[in-house]
Amino acid sequence: MSLNMFRCVLFTALTATFTASSSLGQGFPHRLETRLVPQFGTIRHTGTDERSLEFNRNMMPVIQQIAESLLTSGVEFGDRHQYRLDQDKLFTTSLTPYPVRVYFISEGAGHWNSVGLSLNLAGSTSSGDLRLIFPNASMPVSGNNFRTQKFGARTASAPLLPGDFVDIGTLHAGVQLDFFIIADGARGGLKWVFTNHDALNPDKTQHVISYAIPKSPYILIGFEDLWMGGDKDYEDVLIVVDLGRENVDILIDASGLPH
């Protein structure tokens, strides 16, 4: 079965059982106030359960090495088009074996950015159910020079450290994941929203990249927070989503998710 046929079957079968409703309406808004967007759940500190400890031991060093090799703060990421997170390439192909989890990895921004996720039917271009994952994706010391960097202690304005996480919940097959960033949203006010739907962004510019880690359940996602791409370094916020090994394997093979 082709990818388009597979997506069409999922869409038809799930339309009656999965409703992507949003109090913010259809279509992706160009501006949002972070305080008006609901959250998925509580942000938990790194290492506070066995799954997180295993991630820190086995995967965090690998992910940090990939991030360091691909992205440098203030340096244009020349291969950004190759690693574009197309809106039709990130969806669940089967029931996730456990709650989908999003880990914070790092940030290299002057902005206090807000990062969120929209859940919708695979193939949809509407906004779906927009919710925040990290209302303030800031850490005490910005940057992704993991080998030498000291990250410091959490503060009210920099509440995250690498490995902090949020559980999204168990997802059925055919759920599309659309990540978005509210540029400087944590400072308050009406701010620009950039998604992985390039054509629907207010500046029509790519703001999200992805890298699926082969033979793992993890996908690294990077955001650019500046209008028209700014310095185009795509490390203003880095996160990892754990979708389950089967989903990632199929997405790499069937939809060509960058890896």
N, C-alpha and C positions, 0 to 999 in steps of 0.2 A: 504494500500500500504506500502511495506517495505521501510526502509530508502534508501537502494541501488536502488530500483526501482524508488523511488521519485527523487533521485539524477540523475539517468539516463535519466528520462523524462525531467528534467530541463536542463540537458546538451544538449540533442538533440534539444529541442525547442529553446534554446537560442544561439546555435552555430552561427546561421545566423544573430543574432541581436546584440550580444555582442562580441566585439573583444578586447582581452587583449594583446595589443601591448606594446613592451618595447624597447627603444633604446639600452638597455643593453643586449638584446638578450635573448634566451631561457635558462632555467636552472638557478638556484640560484648561483650568483657569490660568490666565497669564500672571496674575498676582494673587497672593494669599497673605493673610496674617497668621503666623504660626499659632498664636493663642486660640484661634478659632478651629484648628484642625485637631480631631481626636487622636489619641495615641493607641497603638496596638496593646501595649501592656507595660509592665514595670521593667526598667533597665536594671539588669543584674550585673554585679561586679564580676570581673574575670576570676576564674578559678573557684567559683562557688558551687559547682556541682561536678560530677564525674565526667560528664560529656565535655564541659568546658576545660577541665584539667587535661583530658586527653587531647583536645584541640590545641591547647597551649604547648603540650609536650611534643606532639607529632607533626602538627601542621603549621603552627605560627612561624617557626623558623623558615619553612619552605616558602610560605606566602610572603614573608618579609624579604626573602632573597629575590623572589619574582618581582615584587614591587620595586625594590632597589634597582634591579636590572632594567626595568622598563621605563620607570618614571623618575624625573628629577625636578625638584621644585624650581619654578621659574624658567624651565627649559621646555621648549615646544616638543610635544610628543609627535614625532613625524609619522609614526605608524598608526595614528589614531583612527583612520578610516578602516584599516584592517581589523581593528579591535572594536569597532562600533557595536553597541548593543542594540541591534535592530528590534523594533517593537514586537515583531512576530517570531522572535527566536527564543524567548524565555517563558516557558509555560510548563506546567506539570504534565507528564505523559502517563503517570500512574499515581495511585494514592501514595502520599509520602509516608515512609515507614515510621516516622516520628514527627513531632512538631517542627516545622521549618524554623530555623534559627538564623538570625543575622548578627554577625560579630563586627564590632568596631575595630579597625586596624590602625588607622592613623589619620591625621589631617595636616595639610600644609597651607593653610589659608589665613589671611588677615580677617576674613569675615567670620562671624558666628553663624555657621550654616545649620539649617534644619534639613534632615533627611527623612524621607518617607517612602511609602509603597502604596500602589493602587492595585487591588485585586479585581480581576474582571474575567469574562469568558475569553478563552483563546481566540485570537483573531479580531477582537473588538478594538475600536479606536476611541471609545468613550472614556471618561475619567474613572469610571468604576467607583470603588470605595476607597477614597483617599484617607490614609492614616499616617501619623508620624511614627517613625522608629526611634530616632534620636532627635529630640526637639532642639538640642544644642550639641552639635557634633564637634565639640572643641575639647582639646586636651591641654594640660598645663604648658607643655613645650611643643610647638608645632614642628612637623617635619617627619621624614621617613628614612633618616639615616640611622637604622636600627642598631648597627653594630657599636656605635659610639654615643648614641643619644641617651640622655637621662630624662625620663618623662615627668618626674616630679610628683606632687600630690594633687589630688582632685581639689577644685575650688568651685565656688558657686558659678563662676563664669566659664570655667573649664572643667566640666563634670565627668569627663570620660578618660579612661586609660585603655591601651590596647588590650583586646580580649573581652571587654565589656560586651554584653549581648542582650538581645530581646527575642523571645519566642513569639512567632507569628501564629502558630497553630498548625494542625494537620490539614493538608489540602488534598482535595480530590483531583482526579485527572481532569485536564482541560482548563485549569485556572492559569490565566496569564498574570505575570508579575511585571508591573511597570514601576520602576524606581524614579523618584524625583528629588530635587533639591530646591529648597527655598533659600535663595541667596541672602545671607546675613539675616535670616528670619528670626534668630534668637534675640536680636536687638530690638525687636518689636516693629510695628508698622506694617504697611502693605508692601510686600517685596516680590521680586520676580521669581517665577516658578519655571524650572527647567527640567524636562523629562527626557526619556530615551526615545520619544517620538520627535525626531528632529524637525520635521515639517510642521509640527504643531507648536513648537516652541516660539515664543514671541520674537526671537531674533533669527529663527529658522536655522539654527546652528547646532552641531553635535555637542552635547554636554556630558555624555556618559560613555564609558568604555567598559569592556568585560573581558575576562580571561578565565575560561573553565580549566580547572586543574585535572588533567587526565587521571583516570583510575582513582578518583576520589569523589565525594559528594559535594565539593566546594566550587563556588564561582566567585572570583575576585571582581569587584565593581569599583570603578573610579569615577569621580565627578569633577567637572570644571564649573566653577561658580560665577565666572565673569561674563558680562554681556559680550556677545559675538565671540566667545571663547577666550577672550583676554590673552593670557600667555600660553594657553593651550597645553598646560602640563598635566591636567587630569588627575592630580593627586591632592586636590583641595579637600576631599574626603575619600578615604578608602574603606570599604566594607567587604565582608565575605558573607555570602548566603549559603547555607547548608540545606540542599534540596533532596538529599539522598542519592546514593551512588547510581541507582538505576535511572533516575531522571537525568542526571548529568551525562551519563554514557549515551543515552538516546539523543539528547539534545546536541551533543558533539557530532554524532553519526548522522542524524536525520536533518537537523536544521542548520548545521554548520556553525554552531556557537564557537567563537574564537577560542583557541586553546594552544 
